[in-house]
Amino acid sequence: MWSIEGQRQSYAWGSPSALPEFLGRESDGAPFAELWFGAHPIAPAQVETDAGWQPLDRMIADRPRRILGDASLRRFGATLPYLLKMIAPAQPLSLQVHPSLDLARESFDAEEAAGVPLSADGRNYHDANHKPEMVYALTRFEALSGFRTPRRAASILEGLGTDLTDRLHALLIEQPNANGMRAAFRALFSPHLADAQNVVERVAAACAERLASGKSPSPRIDAVVGSLHAHYPGDTGVLAALLLNPVTLNPGEAMFVPAGAVHCYLSGLGVEIMANSDNVLRAGLTKKRVDTEEMLRCVSCVAAPPVRIAPEKVTDATEVFYVPVDDFELSVTTLADPPGMFQPHERIPGSGARILLALDGEVMVQTDLGRRRLRSGQAVLVSTEDGSVSVGGNGRLVQASVA
């Protein structure tokens, strides 16, 4: 078992205060968007070893069987199959989608064969992996995820009174299916959309007027359109909100985002776990690279409600969120031992290399080979050789492991 430190990502949408407060540090005033606890080569966590601190990806490469175990090596190769993050959006992230495993492999191989450098501006795929993900809310967490039914989207577009929304409304009434929704979504990002910035401004103004009148069929979405337009004025991704499901996660709730699901996180603080990938195809609401055509190749336009994952209570203290992929699962353990009592007694199920991250309070982690005390924001890597994991104390922690 080793102590590990996450790697900070300072994307512009990040909160300057939420993660410093979680970590018990002073804020430097700059955006602090994510904290990565994983082995992705873009930002591997740092591991404290007898020889000093070293990147987790290098450490795994040096001793893959010891850390990952034979079962994980056979299934995923010599890499940690998941990436655990803390995420703290203070403003909306990009409108994005993640590729399926087959598409990621094909597209990565194609870019490699074409000789596109990994660091090139035109590069879309930075690895050959899919990126299904789950977010577990620590505070109220707002998002957009997946397409509404075409008829419900049509009812929201109805009456806005702009040329674009009238055309989209007519399209979805005529084709209330995935084909109609795909056509409507594509229309928002068409290079032939005339005077796109003014179109977005007119629709946003119509949503604001409807919201103020008290006659909106979806006050929540009209408010989201206004918020997105304030952050990204003139971006046609703003209008995608009219087609998508709004989501609110309360603390302790979780949402799974499968490959192909268009989504956008809006605000909150949460734990995020995903397959070990950084393949993101963006359509808008960002200053980063946008490749609309590639995003449209990946996206599924079939109407689907947000995938909320209910945990399974495996012991009195531990809940496990089982997701429909093999790369990862997340457990949450809540301990309420008397103050000052740290005798580990709660066994946490899991397999392969595991990362345990304390969310609050103070907990003791014990394996067959040793023990470590963790406070909020501190984490350990548990190898396969470490054996079983038990915890005690007063606080809450999450464990990332292989499914």
ABEGO torsion letter per residue (X at the ends): XBBBBBBBBBBAABBAAAAAAAAGBBBAGBBBABBBBBABAABBBBBBBAAEBBBAAAAAAABAAAAAEAAAAAAAEBBBABBBBBBBBABBBBBBBBBBAAAAAAAAAAAAAAGBBAABAABABABABBBBBBBBBABBBBBBBEBBBAAAAAAAABGAGBAAAAAAAAAAAABBBAAAAAAAAAAAABAABBGAAAAAAAAAAAAAAAAAAGABABAAAAAAAAAAAAABBGBAAAAAAAABBBBBBBBGBBBBBBBGBBBBBABEBBBBBBBBBABBBBAEGBABBBBAAAAAAABBABBBBBBBBBBBBABAABBBBBBABAABBBBBBBBABBBGBABBABBBBEBEBBBBBBABEBBBBBBAAEBBBBBBGBBBBBBAAAEBBBBBEBEBBBBBBBX
